[in-house]
Amino acid sequence: MARLFSFNDLSTVGKYLGQAARQMVGVPDYATYVRHRRITHPGLPIMTELEFFRNRQDARYGAGRSGGCC
């Protein structure tokens, strides 16, 4: 009997499901950012994963806000 899925297929599906879930809750994908920078902007600096996370967090919630809704 032939296998329907290989481990590689399941791994790929899991990767894409995880990426989709992060995007749905507003968490951008660092690997996608790095790939984009290397292809589209070669030679320019690439943020570390922590810098990227803070950058995206600041962009979403506003840098320097004191908290609360207003």
N, CA, C, O and CB atoms as a CASP TS submission, in Angstrom:
PFRMAT TS
TARGET T0000
AUTHOR 0000-0000-0000
METHOD Language model
MODEL 1
PARENT N/A
ATOM      1  N   MET     1       0.844  -1.192   0.000  1.00  0.00           N
ATOM      2  CA  MET     1       0.000   0.000   0.000  1.00  0.00           C
ATOM      3  C   MET     1       0.889   1.254   0.000  1.00  0.00           C
ATOM      4  O   MET     1       1.835   1.352   0.781  1.00  0.00           O
ATOM      5  CB  MET     1      -0.960  -0.001   1.234  1.00  0.00           C
ATOM      6  N   ALA     2       0.585   2.170  -0.847  1.00  0.00           N
ATOM      7  CA  ALA     2       1.379   3.399  -0.973  1.00  0.00           C
ATOM      8  C   ALA     2       1.030   4.371   0.150  1.00  0.00           C
ATOM      9  O   ALA     2      -0.110   4.438   0.610  1.00  0.00           O
ATOM     10  CB  ALA     2       1.143   4.065  -2.352  1.00  0.00           C
ATOM     11  N   ARG     3       2.028   5.111   0.568  1.00  0.00           N
ATOM     12  CA  ARG     3       1.801   6.148   1.578  1.00  0.00           C
ATOM     13  C   ARG     3       1.141   7.350   0.924  1.00  0.00           C
ATOM     14  O   ARG     3       1.448   7.705  -0.214  1.00  0.00           O
ATOM     15  CB  ARG     3       3.131   6.563   2.264  1.00  0.00           C
ATOM     16  N   LEU     4       0.236   7.963   1.659  1.00  0.00           N
ATOM     17  CA  LEU     4      -0.413   9.162   1.133  1.00  0.00           C
ATOM     18  C   LEU     4       0.456  10.392   1.345  1.00  0.00           C
ATOM     19  O   LEU     4       0.506  11.276   0.490  1.00  0.00           O
ATOM     20  CB  LEU     4      -1.777   9.363   1.792  1.00  0.00           C
ATOM     21  N   PHE     5       1.142  10.450   2.486  1.00  0.00           N
ATOM     22  CA  PHE     5       1.992  11.593   2.817  1.00  0.00           C
ATOM     23  C   PHE     5       3.337  11.096   3.303  1.00  0.00           C
ATOM     24  O   PHE     5       3.421  10.074   3.985  1.00  0.00           O
ATOM     25  CB  PHE     5       1.328  12.492   3.886  1.00  0.00           C
ATOM     26  N   SER     6       4.367  11.801   2.960  1.00  0.00           N
ATOM     27  CA  SER     6       5.679  11.507   3.527  1.00  0.00           C
ATOM     28  C   SER     6       5.909  12.467   4.685  1.00  0.00           C
ATOM     29  O   SER     6       5.155  13.421   4.875  1.00  0.00           O
ATOM     30  CB  SER     6       6.816  11.633   2.449  1.00  0.00           C
ATOM     31  N   PHE     7       6.953  12.205   5.453  1.00  0.00           N
ATOM     32  CA  PHE     7       7.281  13.100   6.564  1.00  0.00           C
ATOM     33  C   PHE     7       7.561  14.500   6.045  1.00  0.00           C
ATOM     34  O   PHE     7       7.185  15.485   6.680  1.00  0.00           O
ATOM     35  CB  PHE     7       8.493  12.570   7.354  1.00  0.00           C
ATOM     36  N   ASN     8       8.226  14.596   4.882  1.00  0.00           N
ATOM     37  CA  ASN     8       8.516  15.909   4.288  1.00  0.00           C
ATOM     38  C   ASN     8       7.236  16.670   3.984  1.00  0.00           C
ATOM     39  O   ASN     8       7.149  17.874   4.227  1.00  0.00           O
ATOM     40  CB  ASN     8       9.342  15.749   3.007  1.00  0.00           C
ATOM     41  N   ASP     9       6.226  15.956   3.444  1.00  0.00           N
ATOM     42  CA  ASP     9       4.950  16.606   3.146  1.00  0.00           C
ATOM     43  C   ASP     9       4.313  17.146   4.416  1.00  0.00           C
ATOM     44  O   ASP     9       3.838  18.281   4.444  1.00  0.00           O
ATOM     45  CB  ASP     9       3.994  15.629   2.450  1.00  0.00           C
ATOM     46  N   LEU    10       4.301  16.330   5.469  1.00  0.00           N
ATOM     47  CA  LEU    10       3.697  16.755   6.735  1.00  0.00           C
ATOM     48  C   LEU    10       4.472  17.912   7.349  1.00  0.00           C
ATOM     49  O   LEU    10       3.883  18.825   7.926  1.00  0.00           O
ATOM     50  CB  LEU    10       3.636  15.583   7.722  1.00  0.00           C
ATOM     51  N   SER    11       5.778  17.870   7.225  1.00  0.00           N
ATOM     52  CA  SER    11       6.617  18.952   7.738  1.00  0.00           C
ATOM     53  C   SER    11       6.318  20.260   7.008  1.00  0.00           C
ATOM     54  O   SER    11       6.221  21.319   7.627  1.00  0.00           O
ATOM     55  CB  SER    11       8.105  18.591   7.596  1.00  0.00           C
ATOM     56  N   THR    12       6.176  20.174   5.698  1.00  0.00           N
ATOM     57  CA  THR    12       5.868  21.363   4.890  1.00  0.00           C
ATOM     58  C   THR    12       4.492  21.908   5.239  1.00  0.00           C
ATOM     59  O   THR    12       4.318  23.117   5.389  1.00  0.00           O
ATOM     60  CB  THR    12       5.938  21.033   3.388  1.00  0.00           C
ATOM     61  N   VAL    13       3.518  21.021   5.367  1.00  0.00           N
ATOM     62  CA  VAL    13       2.164  21.445   5.736  1.00  0.00           C
ATOM     63  C   VAL    13       2.193  22.133   7.097  1.00  0.00           C
ATOM     64  O   VAL    13       1.578  23.184   7.282  1.00  0.00           O
ATOM     65  CB  VAL    13       1.191  20.233   5.760  1.00  0.00           C
ATOM     66  N   GLY    14       2.906  21.538   8.046  1.00  0.00           N
ATOM     67  CA  GLY    14       3.018  22.132   9.379  1.00  0.00           C
ATOM     68  C   GLY    14       3.655  23.501   9.351  1.00  0.00           C
ATOM     69  O   GLY    14       3.227  24.411  10.062  1.00  0.00           O
ATOM     70  N   LYS    15       4.677  23.647   8.532  1.00  0.00           N
ATOM     71  CA  LYS    15       5.368  24.942   8.397  1.00  0.00           C
ATOM     72  C   LYS    15       4.399  26.017   7.892  1.00  0.00           C
ATOM     73  O   LYS    15       4.338  27.119   8.436  1.00  0.00           O
ATOM     74  CB  LYS    15       6.580  24.818   7.429  1.00  0.00           C
ATOM     75  N   TYR    16       3.647  25.676   6.848  1.00  0.00           N
ATOM     76  CA  TYR    16       2.723  26.655   6.281  1.00  0.00           C
ATOM     77  C   TYR    16       1.549  26.946   7.209  1.00  0.00           C
ATOM     78  O   TYR    16       1.076  28.080   7.269  1.00  0.00           O
ATOM     79  CB  TYR    16       2.208  26.168   4.944  1.00  0.00           C
ATOM     80  N   LEU    17       1.078  25.943   7.927  1.00  0.00           N
ATOM     81  CA  LEU    17      -0.007  26.180   8.882  1.00  0.00           C
ATOM     82  C   LEU    17       0.465  27.093  10.002  1.00  0.00           C
ATOM     83  O   LEU    17      -0.259  27.996  10.422  1.00  0.00           O
ATOM     84  CB  LEU    17      -0.525  24.849   9.461  1.00  0.00           C
ATOM     85  N   GLY    18       1.675  26.859  10.484  1.00  0.00           N
ATOM     86  CA  GLY    18       2.231  27.721  11.527  1.00  0.00           C
ATOM     87  C   GLY    18       2.407  29.150  11.048  1.00  0.00           C
ATOM     88  O   GLY    18       2.100  30.100  11.768  1.00  0.00           O
ATOM     89  N   GLN    19       2.902  29.295   9.832  1.00  0.00           N
ATOM     90  CA  GLN    19       3.084  30.631   9.262  1.00  0.00           C
ATOM     91  C   GLN    19       1.741  31.335   9.101  1.00  0.00           C
ATOM     92  O   GLN    19       1.616  32.519   9.417  1.00  0.00           O
ATOM     93  CB  GLN    19       3.805  30.546   7.903  1.00  0.00           C
ATOM     94  N   ALA    20       0.744  30.616   8.616  1.00  0.00           N
ATOM     95  CA  ALA    20      -0.594  31.197   8.436  1.00  0.00           C
ATOM     96  C   ALA    20      -1.188  31.608   9.781  1.00  0.00           C
ATOM     97  O   ALA    20      -1.801  32.669   9.893  1.00  0.00           O
ATOM     98  CB  ALA    20      -1.530  30.195   7.725  1.00  0.00           C
ATOM     99  N   ALA    21      -1.010  30.774  10.793  1.00  0.00           N
ATOM    100  CA  ALA    21      -1.549  31.089  12.125  1.00  0.00           C
ATOM    101  C   ALA    21      -0.884  32.344  12.683  1.00  0.00           C
ATOM    102  O   ALA    21      -1.561  33.203  13.249  1.00  0.00           O
ATOM    103  CB  ALA    21      -1.343  29.899  13.096  1.00  0.00           C
ATOM    104  N   ARG    22       0.441  32.457  12.527  1.00  0.00           N
ATOM    105  CA  ARG    22       1.134  33.655  13.024  1.00  0.00           C
ATOM    106  C   ARG    22       0.652  34.907  12.304  1.00  0.00           C
ATOM    107  O   ARG    22       0.481  35.955  12.928  1.00  0.00           O
ATOM    108  CB  ARG    22       2.654  33.506  12.854  1.00  0.00           C
ATOM    109  N   GLN    23       0.434  34.808  11.000  1.00  0.00           N
ATOM    110  CA  GLN    23      -0.026  35.970  10.245  1.00  0.00           C
ATOM    111  C   GLN    23      -1.447  36.366  10.644  1.00  0.00           C
ATOM    112  O   GLN    23      -1.780  37.551  10.655  1.00  0.00           O
ATOM    113  CB  GLN    23       0.038  35.685   8.745  1.00  0.00           C
ATOM    114  N   MET    24      -2.281  35.385  10.970  1.00  0.00           N
ATOM    115  CA  MET    24      -3.660  35.692  11.369  1.00  0.00           C
ATOM    116  C   MET    24      -3.712  36.490  12.664  1.00  0.00           C
ATOM    117  O   MET    24      -4.600  37.322  12.851  1.00  0.00           O
ATOM    118  CB  MET    24      -4.461  34.406  11.528  1.00  0.00           C
ATOM    119  N   VAL    25      -2.757  36.236  13.560  1.00  0.00           N
ATOM    120  CA  VAL    25      -2.742  36.971  14.822  1.00  0.00           C
ATOM    121  C   VAL    25      -1.785  38.149  14.779  1.00  0.00           C
ATOM    122  O   VAL    25      -1.546  38.793  15.801  1.00  0.00           O
ATOM    123  CB  VAL    25      -2.366  36.047  15.961  1.00  0.00           C
ATOM    124  N   GLY    26      -1.236  38.437  13.602  1.00  0.00           N
ATOM    125  CA  GLY    26      -0.419  39.630  13.429  1.00  0.00           C
ATOM    126  C   GLY    26       1.050  39.464  13.745  1.00  0.00           C
ATOM    127  O   GLY    26       1.741  40.460  13.958  1.00  0.00           O
ATOM    128  N   VAL    27       1.552  38.242  13.783  1.00  0.00           N
ATOM    129  CA  VAL    27       2.971  38.017  14.030  1.00  0.00           C
ATOM    130  C   VAL    27       3.641  37.718  12.688  1.00  0.00           C
ATOM    131  O   VAL    27       3.425  36.647  12.121  1.00  0.00           O
ATOM    132  CB  VAL    27       3.196  36.845  15.055  1.00  0.00           C
ATOM    133  N   PRO    28       4.448  38.645  12.171  1.00  0.00           N
ATOM    134  CA  PRO    28       5.087  38.428  10.874  1.00  0.00           C
ATOM    135  C   PRO    28       6.168  37.358  10.950  1.00  0.00           C
ATOM    136  O   PRO    28       6.655  37.038  12.034  1.00  0.00           O
ATOM    137  CB  PRO    28       5.684  39.729  10.358  1.00  0.00           C
ATOM    138  N   ASP    29       6.534  36.818   9.823  1.00  0.00           N
ATOM    139  CA  ASP    29       7.483  35.719   9.735  1.00  0.00           C
ATOM    140  C   ASP    29       8.885  36.250   9.458  1.00  0.00           C
ATOM    141  O   ASP    29       9.126  36.879   8.428  1.00  0.00           O
ATOM    142  CB  ASP    29       7.059  34.727   8.641  1.00  0.00           C
ATOM    143  N   TYR    30       9.807  35.994  10.382  1.00  0.00           N
ATOM    144  CA  TYR    30      11.172  36.486  10.260  1.00  0.00           C
ATOM    145  C   TYR    30      11.886  35.884   9.051  1.00  0.00           C
ATOM    146  O   TYR    30      12.592  36.596   8.337  1.00  0.00           O
ATOM    147  CB  TYR    30      11.951  36.181  11.528  1.00  0.00           C
ATOM    148  N   ALA    31      11.713  34.591   8.813  1.00  0.00           N
ATOM    149  CA  ALA    31      12.376  33.930   7.687  1.00  0.00           C
ATOM    150  C   ALA    31      11.943  34.547   6.354  1.00  0.00           C
ATOM    151  O   ALA    31      12.758  34.694   5.444  1.00  0.00           O
ATOM    152  CB  ALA    31      12.068  32.421   7.695  1.00  0.00           C
ATOM    153  N   THR    32      10.672  34.905   6.241  1.00  0.00           N
ATOM    154  CA  THR    32      10.184  35.547   5.018  1.00  0.00           C
ATOM    155  C   THR    32      10.825  36.920   4.855  1.00  0.00           C
ATOM    156  O   THR    32      11.195  37.305   3.746  1.00  0.00           O
ATOM    157  CB  THR    32       8.643  35.674   5.042  1.00  0.00           C
ATOM    158  N   TYR    33      10.958  37.660   5.956  1.00  0.00           N
ATOM    159  CA  TYR    33      11.611  38.972   5.928  1.00  0.00           C
ATOM    160  C   TYR    33      13.068  38.836   5.460  1.00  0.00           C
ATOM    161  O   TYR    33      13.519  39.588   4.596  1.00  0.00           O
ATOM    162  CB  TYR    33      11.554  39.636   7.331  1.00  0.00           C
ATOM    163  N   VAL    34      13.797  37.870   6.039  1.00  0.00           N
ATOM    164  CA  VAL    34      15.212  37.684   5.678  1.00  0.00           C
ATOM    165  C   VAL    34      15.332  37.320   4.204  1.00  0.00           C
ATOM    166  O   VAL    34      16.187  37.861   3.503  1.00  0.00           O
ATOM    167  CB  VAL    34      15.867  36.586   6.556  1.00  0.00           C
ATOM    168  N   ARG    35      14.488  36.412   3.727  1.00  0.00           N
ATOM    169  CA  ARG    35      14.513  36.006   2.320  1.00  0.00           C
ATOM    170  C   ARG    35      14.251  37.214   1.421  1.00  0.00           C
ATOM    171  O   ARG    35      14.937  37.404   0.417  1.00  0.00           O
ATOM    172  CB  ARG    35      13.464  34.896   2.051  1.00  0.00           C
ATOM    173  N   HIS    36      13.266  38.023   1.781  1.00  0.00           N
ATOM    174  CA  HIS    36      12.940  39.229   1.004  1.00  0.00           C
ATOM    175  C   HIS    36      14.131  40.183   0.959  1.00  0.00           C
ATOM    176  O   HIS    36      14.488  40.681  -0.109  1.00  0.00           O
ATOM    177  CB  HIS    36      11.711  39.946   1.604  1.00  0.00           C
ATOM    178  N   ARG    37      14.746  40.437   2.110  1.00  0.00           N
ATOM    179  CA  ARG    37      15.874  41.371   2.149  1.00  0.00           C
ATOM    180  C   ARG    37      17.039  40.876   1.292  1.00  0.00           C
ATOM    181  O   ARG    37      17.659  41.656   0.568  1.00  0.00           O
ATOM    182  CB  ARG    37      16.340  41.580   3.594  1.00  0.00           C
ATOM    183  N   ARG    38      17.332  39.581   1.377  1.00  0.00           N
ATOM    184  CA  ARG    38      18.460  39.040   0.622  1.00  0.00           C
ATOM    185  C   ARG    38      18.218  39.099  -0.881  1.00  0.00           C
ATOM    186  O   ARG    38      19.146  39.348  -1.650  1.00  0.00           O
ATOM    187  CB  ARG    38      18.732  37.608   1.043  1.00  0.00           C
ATOM    188  N   ILE    39      16.985  38.872  -1.299  1.00  0.00           N
ATOM    189  CA  ILE    39      16.671  38.857  -2.726  1.00  0.00           C
ATOM    190  C   ILE    39      16.467  40.269  -3.269  1.00  0.00           C
ATOM    191  O   ILE    39      17.010  40.622  -4.316  1.00  0.00           O
ATOM    192  CB  ILE    39      15.424  38.014  -2.983  1.00  0.00           C
ATOM    193  N   THR    40      15.691  41.067  -2.561  1.00  0.00           N
ATOM    194  CA  THR    40      15.288  42.382  -3.059  1.00  0.00           C
ATOM    195  C   THR    40      16.272  43.494  -2.719  1.00  0.00           C
ATOM    196  O   THR    40      16.425  44.439  -3.491  1.00  0.00           O
ATOM    197  CB  THR    40      13.944  42.733  -2.511  1.00  0.00           C
ATOM    198  N   HIS    41      16.936  43.393  -1.578  1.00  0.00           N
ATOM    199  CA  HIS    41      17.842  44.447  -1.120  1.00  0.00           C
ATOM    200  C   HIS    41      19.209  43.870  -0.722  1.00  0.00           C
ATOM    201  O   HIS    41      19.635  44.030   0.422  1.00  0.00           O
ATOM    202  CB  HIS    41      17.218  45.203   0.070  1.00  0.00           C
ATOM    203  N   PRO    42      19.895  43.203  -1.654  1.00  0.00           N
ATOM    204  CA  PRO    42      21.195  42.610  -1.298  1.00  0.00           C
ATOM    205  C   PRO    42      22.179  43.691  -0.869  1.00  0.00           C
ATOM    206  O   PRO    42      22.206  44.787  -1.429  1.00  0.00           O
ATOM    207  CB  PRO    42      21.773  41.809  -2.487  1.00  0.00           C
ATOM    208  N   GLY    43      22.965  43.369   0.111  1.00  0.00           N
ATOM    209  CA  GLY    43      23.968  44.315   0.577  1.00  0.00           C
ATOM    210  C   GLY    43      23.486  45.223   1.694  1.00  0.00           C
ATOM    211  O   GLY    43      24.306  45.813   2.397  1.00  0.00           O
ATOM    212  N   LEU    44      22.175  45.352   1.876  1.00  0.00           N
ATOM    213  CA  LEU    44      21.665  46.173   2.969  1.00  0.00           C
ATOM    214  C   LEU    44      21.605  45.334   4.239  1.00  0.00           C
ATOM    215  O   LEU    44      21.449  44.115   4.168  1.00  0.00           O
ATOM    216  CB  LEU    44      20.267  46.754   2.626  1.00  0.00           C
ATOM    217  N   PRO    45      21.728  45.976   5.399  1.00  0.00           N
ATOM    218  CA  PRO    45      21.703  45.224   6.659  1.00  0.00           C
ATOM    219  C   PRO    45      20.356  44.527   6.886  1.00  0.00           C
ATOM    220  O   PRO    45      19.305  44.989   6.440  1.00  0.00           O
ATOM    221  CB  PRO    45      22.006  46.159   7.832  1.00  0.00           C
ATOM    222  N   ILE    46      20.432  43.408   7.591  1.00  0.00           N
ATOM    223  CA  ILE    46      19.236  42.645   7.960  1.00  0.00           C
ATOM    224  C   ILE    46      19.118  42.695   9.479  1.00  0.00           C
ATOM    225  O   ILE    46      20.083  42.413  10.189  1.00  0.00           O
ATOM    226  CB  ILE    46      19.307  41.150   7.435  1.00  0.00           C
ATOM    227  N   MET    47      17.943  43.053   9.974  1.00  0.00           N
ATOM    228  CA  MET    47      17.720  43.107  11.419  1.00  0.00           C
ATOM    229  C   MET    47      17.865  41.719  12.028  1.00  0.00           C
ATOM    230  O   MET    47      17.597  40.709  11.377  1.00  0.00           O
ATOM    231  CB  MET    47      16.326  43.688  11.736  1.00  0.00           C
ATOM    232  N   THR    48      18.292  41.684  13.281  1.00  0.00           N
ATOM    233  CA  THR    48      18.282  40.420  14.012  1.00  0.00           C
ATOM    234  C   THR    48      16.829  40.040  14.269  1.00  0.00           C
ATOM    235  O   THR    48      15.927  40.855  14.075  1.00  0.00           O
ATOM    236  CB  THR    48      19.089  40.526  15.357  1.00  0.00           C
ATOM    237  N   GLU    49      16.604  38.819  14.700  1.00  0.00           N
ATOM    238  CA  GLU    49      15.234  38.383  14.956  1.00  0.00           C
ATOM    239  C   GLU    49      14.592  39.229  16.054  1.00  0.00           C
ATOM    240  O   GLU    49      13.408  39.552  15.962  1.00  0.00           O
ATOM    241  CB  GLU    49      15.208  36.899  15.347  1.00  0.00           C
ATOM    242  N   LEU    50      15.346  39.593  17.083  1.00  0.00           N
ATOM    243  CA  LEU    50      14.804  40.429  18.158  1.00  0.00           C
ATOM    244  C   LEU    50      14.496  41.840  17.655  1.00  0.00           C
ATOM    245  O   LEU    50      13.450  42.397  17.988  1.00  0.00           O
ATOM    246  CB  LEU    50      15.791  40.494  19.335  1.00  0.00           C
ATOM    247  N   GLU    51      15.389  42.419  16.862  1.00  0.00           N
ATOM    248  CA  GLU    51      15.137  43.739  16.287  1.00  0.00           C
ATOM    249  C   GLU    51      13.899  43.714  15.396  1.00  0.00           C
ATOM    250  O   GLU    51      13.079  44.631  15.430  1.00  0.00           O
ATOM    251  CB  GLU    51      16.357  44.217  15.486  1.00  0.00           C
ATOM    252  N   PHE    52      13.774  42.655  14.600  1.00  0.00           N
ATOM    253  CA  PHE    52      12.621  42.507  13.716  1.00  0.00           C
ATOM    254  C   PHE    52      11.336  42.430  14.525  1.00  0.00           C
ATOM    255  O   PHE    52      10.362  43.108  14.199  1.00  0.00           O
ATOM    256  CB  PHE    52      12.771  41.260  12.836  1.00  0.00           C
ATOM    257  N   PHE    53      11.317  41.617  15.572  1.00  0.00           N
ATOM    258  CA  PHE    53      10.133  41.475  16.417  1.00  0.00           C
ATOM    259  C   PHE    53       9.738  42.814  17.036  1.00  0.00           C
ATOM    260  O   PHE    53       8.567  43.195  17.014  1.00  0.00           O
ATOM    261  CB  PHE    53      10.386  40.438  17.518  1.00  0.00           C
ATOM    262  N   ARG    54      10.718  43.520  17.585  1.00  0.00           N
ATOM    263  CA  ARG    54      10.424  44.824  18.202  1.00  0.00           C
ATOM    264  C   ARG    54       9.953  45.837  17.171  1.00  0.00           C
ATOM    265  O   ARG    54       9.052  46.628  17.448  1.00  0.00           O
ATOM    266  CB  ARG    54      11.660  45.363  18.926  1.00  0.00           C
ATOM    267  N   ASN    55      10.553  45.823  15.985  1.00  0.00           N
ATOM    268  CA  ASN    55      10.157  46.719  14.905  1.00  0.00           C
ATOM    269  C   ASN    55       8.703  46.492  14.522  1.00  0.00           C
ATOM    270  O   ASN    55       7.931  47.443  14.402  1.00  0.00           O
ATOM    271  CB  ASN    55      11.062  46.525  13.686  1.00  0.00           C
ATOM    272  N   ARG    56       8.333  45.241  14.333  1.00  0.00           N
ATOM    273  CA  ARG    56       6.950  44.905  13.952  1.00  0.00           C
ATOM    274  C   ARG    56       5.976  45.212  15.078  1.00  0.00           C
ATOM    275  O   ARG    56       4.852  45.647  14.831  1.00  0.00           O
ATOM    276  CB  ARG    56       6.843  43.424  13.565  1.00  0.00           C
ATOM    277  N   GLN    57       6.409  44.987  16.315  1.00  0.00           N
ATOM    278  CA  GLN    57       5.561  45.293  17.464  1.00  0.00           C
ATOM    279  C   GLN    57       5.330  46.800  17.560  1.00  0.00           C
ATOM    280  O   GLN    57       4.206  47.245  17.790  1.00  0.00           O
ATOM    281  CB  GLN    57       6.197  44.760  18.767  1.00  0.00           C
ATOM    282  N   ASP    58       6.393  47.582  17.384  1.00  0.00           N
ATOM    283  CA  ASP    58       6.264  49.040  17.407  1.00  0.00           C
ATOM    284  C   ASP    58       5.373  49.528  16.269  1.00  0.00           C
ATOM    285  O   ASP    58       4.565  50.437  16.459  1.00  0.00           O
ATOM    286  CB  ASP    58       7.646  49.701  17.316  1.00  0.00           C
ATOM    287  N   ALA    59       5.516  48.929  15.091  1.00  0.00           N
ATOM    288  CA  ALA    59       4.701  49.335  13.947  1.00  0.00           C
ATOM    289  C   ALA    59       3.223  49.027  14.196  1.00  0.00           C
ATOM    290  O   ALA    59       2.346  49.780  13.771  1.00  0.00           O
ATOM    291  CB  ALA    59       5.183  48.629  12.667  1.00  0.00           C
ATOM    292  N   ARG    60       2.960  47.937  14.873  1.00  0.00           N
ATOM    293  CA  ARG    60       1.566  47.547  15.099  1.00  0.00           C
ATOM    294  C   ARG    60       0.923  48.325  16.244  1.00  0.00           C
ATOM    295  O   ARG    60      -0.220  48.769  16.138  1.00  0.00           O
ATOM    296  CB  ARG    60       1.484  46.061  15.387  1.00  0.00           C
ATOM    297  N   TYR    61       1.668  48.488  17.344  1.00  0.00           N
ATOM    298  CA  TYR    61       1.086  49.083  18.549  1.00  0.00           C
ATOM    299  C   TYR    61       1.546  50.500  18.816  1.00  0.00           C
ATOM    300  O   TYR    61       1.010  51.161  19.705  1.00  0.00           O
ATOM    301  CB  TYR    61       1.409  48.242  19.729  1.00  0.00           C
ATOM    302  N   GLY    62       2.522  50.983  18.072  1.00  0.00           N
ATOM    303  CA  GLY    62       3.018  52.339  18.266  1.00  0.00           C
ATOM    304  C   GLY    62       4.176  52.358  19.228  1.00  0.00           C
ATOM    305  O   GLY    62       4.061  51.887  20.359  1.00  0.00           O
ATOM    306  N   ALA    63       5.274  52.892  18.794  1.00  0.00           N
ATOM    307  CA  ALA    63       6.467  52.978  19.640  1.00  0.00           C
ATOM    308  C   ALA    63       6.298  54.085  20.664  1.00  0.00           C
ATOM    309  O   ALA    63       5.756  55.147  20.354  1.00  0.00           O
ATOM    310  CB  ALA    63       7.732  53.224  18.788  1.00  0.00           C
ATOM    311  N   GLY    64       6.749  53.847  21.861  1.00  0.00           N
ATOM    312  CA  GLY    64       6.766  54.878  22.891  1.00  0.00           C
ATOM    313  C   GLY    64       5.418  55.170  23.533  1.00  0.00           C
ATOM    314  O   GLY    64       5.293  56.135  24.288  1.00  0.00           O
ATOM    315  N   ARG    65       4.431  54.373  23.254  1.00  0.00           N
ATOM    316  CA  ARG    65       3.131  54.604  23.901  1.00  0.00           C
ATOM    317  C   ARG    65       3.198  54.131  25.341  1.00  0.00           C
ATOM    318  O   ARG    65       3.938  53.203  25.669  1.00  0.00           O
ATOM    319  CB  ARG    65       1.985  53.874  23.140  1.00  0.00           C
ATOM    320  N   SER    66       2.435  54.765  26.181  1.00  0.00           N
ATOM    321  CA  SER    66       2.500  54.444  27.599  1.00  0.00           C
ATOM    322  C   SER    66       1.608  53.274  27.986  1.00  0.00           C
ATOM    323  O   SER    66       1.595  52.870  29.149  1.00  0.00           O
ATOM    324  CB  SER    66       2.125  55.645  28.406  1.00  0.00           C
ATOM    325  N   GLY    67       0.876  52.733  27.049  1.00  0.00           N
ATOM    326  CA  GLY    67      -0.011  51.619  27.369  1.00  0.00           C
ATOM    327  C   GLY    67      -1.445  52.100  27.433  1.00  0.00           C
ATOM    328  O   GLY    67      -1.712  53.295  27.314  1.00  0.00           O
ATOM    329  N   GLY    68      -2.340  51.197  27.616  1.00  0.00           N
ATOM    330  CA  GLY    68      -3.753  51.574  27.627  1.00  0.00           C
ATOM    331  C   GLY    68      -4.258  51.785  26.222  1.00  0.00           C
ATOM    332  O   GLY    68      -3.535  51.542  25.256  1.00  0.00           O
ATOM    333  N   CYS    69      -5.470  52.226  26.099  1.00  0.00           N
ATOM    334  CA  CYS    69      -6.060  52.361  24.782  1.00  0.00           C
ATOM    335  C   CYS    69      -5.862  53.756  24.186  1.00  0.00           C
ATOM    336  O   CYS    69      -6.021  53.923  22.977  1.00  0.00           O
ATOM    337  CB  CYS    69      -7.525  52.040  24.852  1.00  0.00           C
ATOM    338  N   CYS    70      -5.531  54.732  24.972  1.00  0.00           N
ATOM    339  CA  CYS    70      -5.490  56.108  24.449  1.00  0.00           C
ATOM    340  C   CYS    70      -4.218  56.835  24.829  1.00  0.00           C
ATOM    341  O   CYS    70      -4.038  57.997  24.464  1.00  0.00           O
ATOM    342  CB  CYS    70      -6.681  56.894  24.949  1.00  0.00           C
TER
END
